[in-house]
Structure formats: C-alpha cells, structure tokens
Amino acid sequence: MSFKLLNDDIIKSCAWCLYGKKSEYTNDIFCKKRGITTKDYYCRKYKYDPLKRTPDKKIISDKYYGDDFSL
C-alpha cells in the first residue's frame, strides 16, 4: 500500500513511522506501540515522519556532450 506525498510514491514502513526507531545492529525496528518489528511491516497506528526518510538518489546519465550545454 502506498500514498502520494510531494509527487513520490512512498510505501508505508515502520522505518518511517513516528513511533519506530531503527536498531543499530540489525534491520529490525523498535516500535513504541508493537515492540520489535521488521522494516517492511506497518500497523494501523502508523504515522508518517518525513524527517526519518532519506530520498532515493537520482541517477544522472553520463551520456551528455558539450553541445547539450550550449545555446
């Protein structure tokens, strides 16, 4: 399940939830509401926290020539 935010499809995940905190040693999430969960899981208490999400890196093509940047 996904929803739109700032023109990006964001998949719900405990990793980006207000109540979740990522473990330093494993890929598990410590949730204040559900306990230890995986990053792919989310529950009905899910609240998106935009500060926890890091955007995907955009891949820029290296197939540009000098003529592409001249007027």
C-alpha distances in whole Angstrom, upper triangle without the diagonal:
4,7,11,13,17,16,13,10,9,6,7,10,13,15,14,14,18,19,18,21,21,24,27,28,24,21,20,19,21,20,22,20,19,22,21,18,16,14,11,11,10,12,12,15,12,14,13,17,17,20,19,17,19,18,18,22,23,25,28,30,34,35,37,41,43,43,40,41,44,45
4,7,10,13,12,10,6,5,4,6,10,13,14,13,14,17,18,18,21,21,24,26,28,25,21,21,19,22,20,22,21,21,23,22,19,17,15,12,13,12,13,14,15,12,13,11,15,14,18,17,14,16,15,16,19,20,23,26,28,32,33,34,38,40,41,37,38,41,42
4,7,10,10,8,6,6,7,8,12,15,16,13,14,16,19,19,21,22,25,28,30,27,23,23,21,23,21,23,22,22,25,24,21,20,17,15,15,14,15,15,16,13,12,11,13,13,17,16,14,16,15,16,20,20,23,26,28,32,33,34,38,40,40,36,37,40,40
4,7,6,6,5,7,9,11,14,17,17,14,16,18,21,21,23,24,27,29,31,29,25,25,23,25,24,25,25,25,27,27,24,23,20,18,19,17,18,18,18,15,14,12,14,13,16,17,14,16,14,15,18,18,22,24,26,30,31,32,35,37,37,33,34,37,37
4,5,6,7,7,10,12,14,17,16,13,15,16,19,20,22,22,26,28,30,28,25,25,23,25,23,24,24,25,27,27,24,23,20,19,19,18,19,19,19,15,13,10,12,10,13,14,12,14,12,14,17,17,21,23,26,29,31,31,35,36,36,32,32,35,36
4,6,9,10,13,15,17,20,19,15,17,18,22,22,24,24,28,29,32,30,27,27,25,27,26,27,27,28,30,30,27,26,22,21,23,21,23,22,22,19,16,13,14,11,14,15,13,14,11,14,16,16,19,21,24,27,29,28,32,33,33,29,29,32,32
4,7,9,13,15,18,21,20,17,19,21,24,24,26,26,29,31,33,31,27,28,27,29,28,29,29,30,32,31,28,26,23,22,23,22,24,23,24,20,19,15,16,14,17,18,15,15,12,13,15,15,18,19,22,25,27,27,30,32,31,28,28,31,31
4,6,10,12,15,18,17,14,17,19,22,22,23,23,26,27,29,27,24,25,23,26,25,27,27,27,29,28,25,23,19,18,20,19,21,22,22,18,17,14,15,12,15,15,12,12,10,10,13,13,16,18,21,24,26,26,30,32,32,28,28,32,32
4,7,10,12,16,15,13,16,18,21,20,22,22,25,27,28,26,22,23,22,24,23,26,25,25,27,26,22,20,17,15,17,16,19,19,20,16,16,13,15,13,16,16,13,13,11,11,14,15,17,20,22,26,28,29,32,34,35,31,31,35,35
4,6,9,12,12,10,12,15,17,16,18,18,21,23,25,23,19,19,18,21,20,22,22,22,23,22,19,17,14,12,14,13,16,16,17,13,13,10,12,10,13,12,10,11,10,11,14,15,18,21,24,28,29,31,34,36,37,33,34,37,38
4,6,10,10,9,11,15,16,15,17,17,20,22,23,21,17,17,16,19,18,20,20,19,21,19,16,14,11,9,10,10,13,14,15,12,12,10,13,12,15,13,11,13,12,13,16,18,20,24,26,29,31,33,37,39,39,36,36,40,41
4,7,9,7,8,12,13,12,15,15,18,21,22,20,16,15,14,16,14,17,16,15,17,17,13,12,9,8,8,7,9,11,11,8,9,8,11,12,14,12,11,14,14,15,19,21,24,27,29,33,35,36,40,42,43,39,40,43,44
4,5,6,7,10,11,9,12,11,14,17,19,16,12,12,10,12,11,14,14,13,14,13,10,9,6,5,6,5,9,11,12,8,10,9,10,12,14,11,10,13,14,15,19,21,24,27,30,33,35,37,41,43,44,40,41,44,45
4,5,5,8,8,6,8,9,12,15,16,14,11,9,7,9,8,11,11,10,11,10,8,7,5,7,6,5,8,11,10,7,9,9,10,12,13,10,11,14,16,17,21,24,26,30,33,35,38,39,43,45,46,43,43,47,48
4,6,9,9,6,7,7,10,13,14,12,9,9,6,9,9,12,14,13,13,12,9,8,5,8,9,9,12,14,13,10,11,9,9,11,11,8,8,11,13,15,18,21,24,27,30,33,35,37,40,42,44,40,40,44,45
4,7,9,7,9,9,13,15,18,16,13,12,10,12,11,13,14,15,15,14,13,12,9,10,11,10,12,14,12,9,8,6,6,7,8,5,6,9,12,14,17,20,23,26,29,32,35,36,39,41,42,39,39,42,44
4,5,5,8,10,14,17,19,17,15,13,10,10,9,10,11,12,13,13,12,12,10,11,10,8,10,11,9,6,5,5,6,9,10,8,9,13,15,17,21,24,27,30,33,36,39,40,43,45,46,42,42,46,47
4,6,8,11,15,17,20,19,17,15,11,11,9,9,10,13,14,14,14,15,13,15,14,11,12,12,9,7,5,6,5,9,9,8,11,14,17,20,23,26,29,32,35,38,41,42,45,46,48,44,44,47,48
4,7,10,13,16,19,18,16,13,10,8,6,5,7,9,10,11,11,13,12,14,13,11,11,12,8,8,8,9,9,12,13,11,14,17,20,22,25,28,32,35,38,41,43,44,48,49,51,47,47,50,51
4,7,10,13,15,14,12,10,6,5,4,7,8,9,9,9,9,10,9,12,11,10,11,13,11,9,10,10,10,13,12,10,12,15,18,20,23,26,29,33,36,38,41,42,46,48,49,46,45,49,50
4,7,9,12,12,10,9,5,5,6,8,11,12,10,10,10,11,10,13,13,13,15,17,14,13,13,13,11,14,12,9,12,14,18,20,23,26,29,32,35,37,40,42,45,47,48,45,45,48,50
4,6,9,8,7,6,5,6,9,12,14,14,12,10,10,9,8,12,13,14,16,19,17,15,15,15,13,15,13,10,12,13,17,18,21,24,27,30,33,35,38,40,43,45,47,43,43,47,49
4,6,6,6,6,6,7,10,13,16,15,12,9,10,10,10,14,15,16,18,21,20,18,19,18,17,19,17,13,15,16,20,21,23,27,29,32,35,37,40,42,45,47,49,46,46,49,51
4,6,8,9,9,10,14,16,19,18,16,13,14,13,13,17,18,19,22,25,23,21,22,21,19,20,18,15,16,17,20,21,23,26,28,31,34,36,39,40,44,45,48,45,44,48,50
4,7,8,10,12,15,18,21,19,16,13,14,13,13,17,18,20,23,26,25,23,24,23,22,23,21,18,19,19,22,23,24,28,29,32,35,36,40,41,45,47,49,46,46,50,52
4,5,8,11,14,17,19,17,15,11,11,10,10,14,15,18,20,24,23,21,22,22,21,22,21,17,18,18,21,21,23,27,28,31,34,36,39,41,44,46,48,46,46,49,52
4,7,10,13,16,18,16,14,10,9,7,7,10,12,14,18,21,20,18,20,19,18,19,19,15,15,16,18,18,21,24,25,29,31,33,36,38,42,44,46,43,43,47,49
4,7,9,13,14,12,10,7,6,5,6,9,10,12,15,18,18,16,18,18,17,19,19,15,16,17,20,20,23,26,28,32,34,37,40,42,45,47,49,46,46,50,52
4,6,10,11,10,8,6,5,6,6,9,9,10,13,16,14,13,14,14,14,16,16,12,14,16,19,20,23,26,29,32,35,37,40,42,45,47,49,46,46,50,51
4,7,9,8,6,5,6,9,10,13,12,12,13,16,14,13,15,15,15,18,17,14,16,19,22,23,26,29,32,35,38,41,44,45,49,51,52,49,49,52,54
4,5,5,5,6,7,10,10,13,11,10,10,13,10,10,12,13,13,17,17,14,16,19,22,24,27,30,33,36,39,42,45,46,50,51,53,50,49,53,54
4,6,6,9,10,13,14,16,14,12,12,13,10,11,12,14,14,18,18,16,18,22,24,27,30,33,36,39,42,45,48,49,52,54,55,52,52,55,56
4,6,9,10,13,14,16,13,11,9,10,8,9,11,14,15,19,19,17,20,23,26,28,31,34,37,40,43,46,49,50,54,55,57,53,53,56,58
4,7,7,11,12,14,10,9,8,10,9,11,13,16,17,20,21,18,20,23,26,27,31,34,36,40,43,45,48,50,53,55,57,53,53,57,58
4,6,10,12,14,12,12,11,14,13,13,16,18,18,21,21,18,20,23,26,28,31,34,36,40,43,45,48,50,53,55,57,53,53,57,59
4,7,10,12,10,11,12,15,14,14,17,18,18,21,21,18,19,22,24,25,28,32,34,37,40,43,45,47,51,53,55,51,51,55,57
4,7,8,7,8,10,14,13,13,15,16,17,20,20,16,17,20,22,23,26,29,31,35,37,40,43,45,48,51,52,49,49,53,54
4,5,6,9,11,15,15,14,16,16,17,19,19,16,16,18,20,20,23,26,28,32,34,37,39,41,45,47,49,46,46,50,52
4,6,8,11,15,15,12,14,13,14,16,16,12,12,14,16,16,20,23,25,28,31,33,36,38,42,44,45,42,42,46,48
4,7,10,14,15,12,14,14,15,17,18,15,14,16,17,17,20,23,25,28,31,33,36,38,41,44,45,42,42,46,48
4,7,11,12,10,13,13,15,17,19,16,15,18,19,20,23,26,28,32,34,37,39,41,45,47,48,45,45,49,50
4,7,8,6,9,10,13,15,17,15,15,18,19,20,24,26,29,32,35,38,40,42,46,48,49,45,46,49,50
4,5,6,9,12,14,17,19,17,18,21,22,24,27,30,32,36,39,42,44,45,49,51,52,48,49,52,53
4,5,9,12,15,18,20,19,19,23,24,25,29,31,34,37,40,43,45,47,50,52,53,49,50,53,54
4,6,10,12,16,18,17,18,22,23,25,29,31,34,37,40,43,46,47,51,52,53,49,49,53,54
4,7,9,13,15,13,14,18,19,21,25,27,30,34,37,40,42,43,47,49,49,46,46,49,50
4,6,10,12,11,13,16,18,20,24,26,29,32,35,39,41,42,45,47,48,44,44,47,48
4,6,9,9,9,13,14,17,20,22,26,29,32,35,37,38,42,43,44,40,40,43,44
4,6,6,7,11,13,16,19,22,25,28,31,34,37,37,41,42,43,39,39,42,43
4,5,6,8,10,13,16,18,22,24,28,31,33,34,37,38,39,36,35,38,39
4,6,8,10,14,16,19,22,25,28,31,34,34,37,38,40,36,35,39,40
4,7,10,13,16,19,22,25,28,30,33,34,37,39,40,37,36,40,41
4,6,9,12,15,18,21,25,27,30,31,34,36,37,34,33,37,38
4,7,9,12,15,18,21,24,27,28,31,33,34,31,30,34,35
4,6,9,12,15,18,21,24,25,28,30,31,28,27,31,32
4,6,9,12,16,18,21,22,26,28,29,26,26,30,31
4,6,9,13,15,18,19,23,25,26,23,23,27,29
4,6,10,13,15,16,20,22,23,20,20,24,26
4,6,9,12,13,17,19,21,18,19,22,25
4,6,9,10,13,16,17,14,15,19,21
4,5,7,11,14,15,13,14,18,20
4,6,9,12,14,12,13,17,20
4,7,10,12,10,12,15,18
4,7,8,6,9,12,15
4,5,6,8,10,13
4,5,6,7,11
4,5,5,8
4,6,8
4,7
4
